[in-house]
Amino acid sequence: MNIYDIARESGYSTATVSRVINGSDKVTAKAKAKVMAVIEAEGYTPNVFAQGMGSDSMKTVGVLVPDISDDFMSRAVSYLETGLVEKNFGMILSCSGFTKEGKEKHISMLMEKRVDALILVGSTYAGSTNAAHNTDIIREAAKTKPVFLINAFLDCKNVYCTFANDFSVTYDVTKRLLDNGRQKILFLTDSDSYSANQKKSGYLHALQEYGYEADPDLIIHTKNDIAFTRELMKAMTPDVDACLATDDAMAVGVIKYALDCGISIPNDLSVIGYNNSALATASTPELTSIDNRLEKNCQDTLTRLFAVLSGSAAVPRKTSVACTVAERETTAF
């Protein structure tokens, strides 16, 4: 059955049937009741794309991540899809990679599908200190559709950002390590994104406040991989008594290195990871990890997205979510 069959069965025009399907208030209660009775009797399911062509809303959101195999990204997609489906929205998922060209290509493809809004997951979309990673394509997209960033900040009209307070939490845990007698704190990161730079800034400010000069040899940019980090540590054999990593995988690599070398955790080496992923409790000993509260980031993003799409003008463009620390066996605060 299609819209023409419903019009014939109900005795109303296709225009009236279309208004009923699209929820228009420009239809009488009698007409709506008759059309809905036919729809329910025949089990008709409206075509969302056909509806979108007439209503200028596809009830669909484009979600872009750099790499779906990453635990943080896959969990974010799961939270977002659950929230969108609850509001009868569809989701189109795309994976851009980390290059400027990849981001431009995938954002353009999503825009061509006439999505109602874009959600970009990951601080890579806010640009970085690398000149090749700019935000021009996002600013251009925001001229016609609302854009929502998770774990990133970009100051631009019609761009709404939700991010963890990475600076504050890394500042706090670094101070706690210093208070615990740790003086040589290794900082491991895998990117120079907005989020990673906020974490590093918190670490550096805590050192400065305690009168320690940052040692560039203790700030290492490495691959976010357990085995790679393990072998890197073996090659470096750094003289450190603590490690703060911007992802749990790197922190677990440090734990494995310590176990290989007979270094006692946390007596001789404290280790802190980030994201509070399944790796944190799967490792031995269990890893102390910063919880950036990804689920709340996603929920807050969706709340503002639905508010923007409903026409609300009082939607904040920036929301910061406070992080927590899940303390386990790799620290002794």
PLY file of the C-alpha trace (Angstrom):
ply
format ascii 1.0
element vertex 333
property float x
property float y
property float z
element edge 332
property int vertex1
property int vertex2
end_header
0.00 0.00 0.00
1.19 3.54 -0.80
-0.04 7.07 -0.17
-2.35 6.94 -3.20
-4.05 3.78 -1.89
-4.57 5.44 1.50
-6.07 8.50 -0.18
-8.48 6.29 -2.15
-9.49 4.22 0.88
-9.95 7.21 3.19
-11.69 9.44 0.66
-9.23 12.28 1.17
-6.63 13.79 -1.15
-2.98 12.71 -1.20
-2.10 16.18 0.13
-4.27 15.62 3.21
-2.84 12.13 3.72
0.68 13.60 3.49
-0.15 16.21 6.13
-1.42 13.52 8.50
1.69 11.37 8.00
3.99 14.35 8.58
2.14 15.49 11.70
0.87 18.76 10.29
-1.71 20.66 12.33
-3.34 21.90 9.12
-5.81 19.01 8.98
-9.17 18.46 10.70
-9.57 15.95 13.52
-12.10 14.04 11.41
-9.74 13.72 8.46
-6.85 12.71 10.69
-8.93 10.02 12.40
-10.11 8.57 9.08
-6.65 8.53 7.50
-5.06 7.02 10.62
-7.72 4.32 10.73
-6.81 3.27 7.18
-3.08 3.38 7.98
-3.50 1.23 11.08
-5.83 -1.23 9.35
-3.44 -1.73 6.44
-0.20 -1.65 8.52
1.26 1.13 6.37
4.82 2.26 7.23
5.77 5.69 5.84
8.97 5.96 3.82
11.23 8.22 5.86
13.03 9.50 2.77
9.77 10.37 1.05
8.63 12.15 4.20
11.88 14.07 4.36
11.54 15.34 0.82
8.25 16.96 1.76
8.98 18.14 5.27
12.64 19.19 4.89
13.50 16.80 7.73
14.90 13.32 7.24
14.71 12.49 10.97
18.29 11.32 10.44
21.58 12.37 12.01
25.00 11.85 10.46
27.58 10.52 12.93
31.25 10.72 12.00
34.14 9.02 13.81
37.76 8.69 12.70
38.02 4.95 13.49
35.16 2.72 14.67
37.59 0.03 15.89
38.69 2.36 18.70
36.95 1.49 21.98
36.12 5.12 22.80
34.55 5.67 19.37
32.55 2.44 19.30
31.11 3.10 22.76
30.16 6.64 21.73
28.36 5.35 18.63
26.45 2.84 20.77
25.30 5.54 23.21
24.32 7.89 20.38
22.36 5.30 18.41
20.40 4.26 21.51
19.44 7.87 22.22
18.53 8.65 18.62
16.34 5.57 18.21
14.45 6.48 21.40
13.43 9.72 19.64
12.62 7.91 16.37
15.68 9.28 14.61
17.84 7.28 12.24
21.63 7.40 12.13
24.08 7.29 9.24
27.56 6.30 10.45
30.74 7.16 8.59
34.45 6.73 9.39
36.69 9.52 8.13
40.17 8.53 9.25
42.42 11.29 10.54
43.48 13.09 7.36
42.13 16.43 6.25
41.07 14.89 2.93
39.23 12.04 4.63
37.31 14.37 6.91
36.29 16.63 4.03
35.14 13.69 1.91
33.00 12.07 4.59
31.43 15.28 5.88
30.48 16.17 2.31
28.94 12.73 1.76
26.84 13.03 4.92
25.67 16.51 3.97
24.61 15.22 0.54
22.31 12.73 2.28
20.35 15.67 3.69
20.86 14.73 7.34
19.23 17.00 9.93
22.47 17.44 11.89
26.04 16.18 12.18
27.69 14.67 15.25
31.50 14.44 15.08
33.09 12.23 17.74
36.69 12.90 18.73
38.97 15.83 19.37
40.66 15.35 15.99
37.76 17.27 14.43
38.64 20.41 16.39
41.95 20.64 14.56
45.41 20.32 16.03
48.81 21.93 16.02
49.39 20.22 12.67
48.51 22.75 9.95
47.09 20.00 7.73
44.26 19.42 10.19
41.99 22.43 9.82
38.32 22.96 10.51
37.19 24.77 7.36
34.89 21.93 6.23
33.13 21.92 9.62
32.61 25.68 9.55
31.18 25.38 6.05
28.80 22.57 7.05
27.61 24.60 10.05
26.30 27.30 7.70
23.42 25.02 6.74
23.17 22.31 9.43
23.84 22.25 13.19
27.10 20.47 14.01
27.80 18.81 17.36
31.31 17.94 18.55
32.01 15.37 21.26
35.32 15.59 23.14
36.34 18.72 21.26
35.85 22.47 21.18
35.49 24.72 18.14
34.33 28.31 18.45
31.94 28.68 15.54
28.30 29.69 15.06
25.92 26.70 14.86
28.59 24.37 16.29
27.77 22.86 19.70
30.56 21.28 21.75
30.52 18.83 24.64
33.86 17.85 26.14
35.44 16.41 29.25
37.31 18.77 31.56
40.63 17.15 30.67
42.77 20.00 31.96
41.34 19.94 35.47
41.49 16.19 35.98
45.07 15.75 34.70
46.12 18.74 36.80
44.54 17.11 39.86
45.97 13.61 39.36
49.44 14.99 38.65
49.27 16.93 41.93
48.18 13.77 43.73
51.15 11.89 42.29
53.48 14.66 43.45
51.87 14.64 46.90
52.47 10.89 46.92
56.21 11.48 46.55
56.47 10.93 42.79
58.94 13.32 41.18
59.65 11.85 37.74
56.30 11.53 36.01
56.25 10.21 32.45
53.53 11.63 30.18
52.47 9.45 27.22
50.21 10.69 24.43
49.35 9.55 20.93
48.17 12.82 19.37
48.36 16.59 19.41
44.59 17.06 19.30
42.55 19.50 21.36
41.87 16.91 24.07
45.44 15.64 24.21
46.77 19.18 24.53
44.35 19.94 27.36
45.62 16.86 29.21
49.24 17.82 28.68
48.56 21.37 29.80
47.05 20.12 33.09
50.10 17.92 33.67
52.52 20.80 32.97
50.66 23.28 35.18
50.77 20.91 38.14
54.53 20.41 37.73
55.06 24.15 37.49
52.97 24.83 40.58
55.13 22.41 42.57
58.31 23.99 41.31
59.34 21.23 38.91
60.68 22.08 35.48
59.10 19.89 32.79
61.58 17.41 31.32
60.98 17.13 27.55
62.40 13.60 27.66
59.48 12.59 29.87
56.82 13.81 27.41
56.56 11.05 24.82
54.41 10.97 21.70
53.84 7.31 20.86
51.44 4.87 19.21
48.28 4.01 21.12
49.03 0.30 21.27
49.82 -2.04 24.17
52.61 -4.03 22.51
54.21 -0.99 20.91
54.29 0.92 24.20
55.71 -2.11 26.01
58.61 -2.38 23.55
59.16 1.38 23.52
59.54 1.40 27.30
62.00 -1.49 27.11
64.08 0.42 24.57
63.97 3.65 26.61
64.23 2.21 30.15
63.23 5.64 31.50
64.15 6.67 35.03
60.59 7.39 36.22
58.45 6.67 39.26
55.04 7.40 37.72
53.29 7.42 34.33
50.24 9.31 33.15
48.96 8.07 29.76
46.22 9.68 27.68
44.69 6.28 26.86
44.34 3.00 28.74
46.12 0.98 26.03
49.37 2.89 26.49
49.06 2.58 30.28
48.62 -1.20 30.01
51.73 -1.30 27.83
53.62 0.38 30.68
52.26 -2.18 33.16
53.48 -5.05 30.97
56.90 -3.41 30.68
57.11 -3.07 34.46
56.16 -6.71 35.00
58.78 -7.83 32.46
61.45 -5.82 34.23
60.51 -6.70 37.81
59.38 -3.16 38.64
56.88 -3.14 41.50
53.54 -1.44 40.86
52.56 0.81 42.60
55.50 0.79 45.05
58.16 1.76 42.52
55.96 2.89 39.64
52.46 4.40 39.69
50.45 4.16 36.46
47.33 6.08 35.43
45.40 5.57 32.20
42.56 7.42 30.52
38.99 6.57 29.37
38.30 3.95 32.06
37.79 1.31 29.38
37.47 -2.46 29.73
41.27 -2.62 29.54
41.51 -0.99 32.95
39.89 -3.92 34.75
41.23 -6.56 32.37
44.87 -5.75 33.16
46.87 -7.22 36.03
47.20 -5.31 38.27
43.99 -3.44 37.58
44.61 0.04 36.21
43.72 3.35 37.84
42.06 5.30 35.04
40.47 8.69 34.45
36.81 8.34 33.52
35.88 11.06 31.04
32.20 10.07 31.40
31.61 9.39 27.74
28.00 8.33 28.21
27.13 11.68 29.82
28.97 13.52 27.02
26.79 11.69 24.49
23.57 12.21 26.46
24.22 15.93 26.86
24.97 16.20 23.14
21.69 14.53 22.19
19.69 16.68 24.62
21.00 19.83 22.95
20.63 18.35 19.47
16.92 17.68 19.96
16.49 21.15 21.47
18.17 22.80 18.46
16.13 20.76 15.97
12.92 21.68 17.79
13.74 25.36 17.26
14.94 26.32 20.72
17.08 29.46 20.71
18.45 29.05 24.24
20.86 26.16 23.68
24.40 26.62 25.07
27.12 26.08 22.48
29.65 24.77 24.99
29.27 22.21 27.79
32.06 20.85 29.96
31.66 17.52 31.76
33.63 16.89 34.97
35.77 13.75 34.95
36.25 11.28 37.80
39.14 8.99 38.74
38.55 5.25 39.07
41.24 4.28 41.58
42.54 0.72 41.36
45.76 -1.19 42.03
48.31 0.83 40.01
48.27 3.81 42.40
48.51 4.17 46.16
47.20 7.65 46.85
0 1
1 2
2 3
3 4
4 5
5 6
6 7
7 8
8 9
9 10
10 11
11 12
12 13
13 14
14 15
15 16
16 17
17 18
18 19
19 20
20 21
21 22
22 23
23 24
24 25
25 26
26 27
27 28
28 29
29 30
30 31
31 32
32 33
33 34
34 35
35 36
36 37
37 38
38 39
39 40
40 41
41 42
42 43
43 44
44 45
45 46
46 47
47 48
48 49
49 50
50 51
51 52
52 53
53 54
54 55
55 56
56 57
57 58
58 59
59 60
60 61
61 62
62 63
63 64
64 65
65 66
66 67
67 68
68 69
69 70
70 71
71 72
72 73
73 74
74 75
75 76
76 77
77 78
78 79
79 80
80 81
81 82
82 83
83 84
84 85
85 86
86 87
87 88
88 89
89 90
90 91
91 92
92 93
93 94
94 95
95 96
96 97
97 98
98 99
99 100
100 101
101 102
102 103
103 104
104 105
105 106
106 107
107 108
108 109
109 110
110 111
111 112
112 113
113 114
114 115
115 116
116 117
117 118
118 119
119 120
120 121
121 122
122 123
123 124
124 125
125 126
126 127
127 128
128 129
129 130
130 131
131 132
132 133
133 134
134 135
135 136
136 137
137 138
138 139
139 140
140 141
141 142
142 143
143 144
144 145
145 146
146 147
147 148
148 149
149 150
150 151
151 152
152 153
153 154
154 155
155 156
156 157
157 158
158 159
159 160
160 161
161 162
162 163
163 164
164 165
165 166
166 167
167 168
168 169
169 170
170 171
171 172
172 173
173 174
174 175
175 176
176 177
177 178
178 179
179 180
180 181
181 182
182 183
183 184
184 185
185 186
186 187
187 188
188 189
189 190
190 191
191 192
192 193
193 194
194 195
195 196
196 197
197 198
198 199
199 200
200 201
201 202
202 203
203 204
204 205
205 206
206 207
207 208
208 209
209 210
210 211
211 212
212 213
213 214
214 215
215 216
216 217
217 218
218 219
219 220
220 221
221 222
222 223
223 224
224 225
225 226
226 227
227 228
228 229
229 230
230 231
231 232
232 233
233 234
234 235
235 236
236 237
237 238
238 239
239 240
240 241
241 242
242 243
243 244
244 245
245 246
246 247
247 248
248 249
249 250
250 251
251 252
252 253
253 254
254 255
255 256
256 257
257 258
258 259
259 260
260 261
261 262
262 263
263 264
264 265
265 266
266 267
267 268
268 269
269 270
270 271
271 272
272 273
273 274
274 275
275 276
276 277
277 278
278 279
279 280
280 281
281 282
282 283
283 284
284 285
285 286
286 287
287 288
288 289
289 290
290 291
291 292
292 293
293 294
294 295
295 296
296 297
297 298
298 299
299 300
300 301
301 302
302 303
303 304
304 305
305 306
306 307
307 308
308 309
309 310
310 311
311 312
312 313
313 314
314 315
315 316
316 317
317 318
318 319
319 320
320 321
321 322
322 323
323 324
324 325
325 326
326 327
327 328
328 329
329 330
330 331
331 332
